[in-house]
């Protein structure tokens, strides 16, 4: 039974006693001064009534609290089953984690995997570090792609390098790193503008023009792109590049 029940019993007994005393004033000895006695008795009765009212209110509140506590259901069998299943799953995951750690330690006992991981983390950090030289940053792309560490953030970093550098060799290297990407309209226009600038400067970077052709190939149906690919196919001083531009135009790129 709830621990608050004895408190209720005590309060009920106290109230009953107070009521009994207040209901039998004649049992008390009559004071010598009747007026004073009547006034004192009236004050006493008022106090008793006030205390009785407070006690009654307290009992009602305690009964409500008891009813609320007793109505609360204990853990159901379904809840206990869920808790038990969760505990088993946690234990199983901890066991798998321990086994995986043991396997990794045994598999990589010479530190080859951990060494490669550290190297890739360093390469990624170098690519993202704008304080490093452009060439050092671009050199990291090969290993990142080889081991699938080249994510969207890395791709964006290379695109930023392309836009920011004025060196056409570096632009070509950046385009090579982004091979397979379909250029956005803005990036396509940037490549076309750079092709115009590079040819006006005397076709200084065959590497840039080659990878520009490859970058533009996925959007060869664009009129401006077709115009430039046609120009390169007919006029590029490098026969290999002129042939590559022709392949891009016709969609016959060798696999």
Number of C-alpha atoms within 10 A of each C-alpha: 7 9 8 12 13 11 12 18 12 11 17 15 12 14 20 13 12 16 15 11 15 16 11 9 12 9 8 8 7 11 10 8 8 10 10 11 13 13 11 12 14 12 12 13 18 13 12 17 15 12 14 18 13 13 17 15 12 14 18 13 12 16 15 12 13 17 12 10 11 12 9 8 7 8 9 9 9 9 11 11 12 12 12 11 12 12 12 12 12 11 12 12 12 12 12 12 12 12 12 12 12 11 12 14 13 11 12 12 11 10 13 10 13 14 12 12 14 11 14 19 13 13 22 21 15 20 25 18 14 12 9 12 11 20 14 13 22 21 16 20 24 15 15 19 13 9 11 10 17 18 11 9 11 19 17 13 17 25 17 12 22 23 14 11 13 11 14 21 17 19 26 20 22 28 26 22 21 20 13 12 14 14 17 10 11 8 16 19 15 15 24 18 11 19 20 13 13 18 14 10 10 9 17 13 17 18 17 24 28 20 21 23 27 21 23 26 25 17 19 20 12 13 10 14 21 18 14 19 26 17 14 24 22 15 12 19 13 15 13 13 21 22 15 21 29 20 18 24 24 10 12 10 13 7 3
